[in-house]
Amino acid sequence: MPADVRRLTAVTLLAALVFSFFGIRTWWSHGVNVDHAVWAQVTQQTVWLDEALQQDSIGLTPPCGGISKRASLSATMPSGDSAAGKLWIRDAGNRLMREGWFSYRGETDIGDGLGPRQRDTFKRQISGRAVTITFVGVEKTDRPLGVDRPEPDPPRLSITVQSKFCGL
């Protein structure tokens, strides 16, 4: 009888192990699929932002595709410090707020030390994933005479989605 009990225990443990393995694998695969679905939803909802981007400056990382394990799109906006560019950023921010994004407007980013830059950040949760859209404006500085400074960085846009199922 003890041999039968050992065999039954071994079979039960093996079945539990196999069931657990496939259950965790199915759960993880579902999570990865949701990460990709959220990224697709975000890119679809923000496709209108593409009109202001320099297409040759777009950096795209799919979910779980980079070192940071998050999906991201970042690009330069060609508007420079023109009034039209500032107006476009303001209008885009207003549209995002109308569409339900929470705004952290008006933060100042010291950046590379050449001068403060306006940073407007918009956040939202989609299927439990944190989604962030950030506009970084042009450098705001009066260049003192006699100081050699490089050209200010152009305004930038970044969209990030924090993935939940990107390996351990």
Summary of the structure (lengths in Angstrom):
residues: 168
radius of gyration: 23.9
end to end distance: 43.2
largest distance: 95.4
contacts: 441
relative contact order: 0.18
helix: 41%
strand: 27%
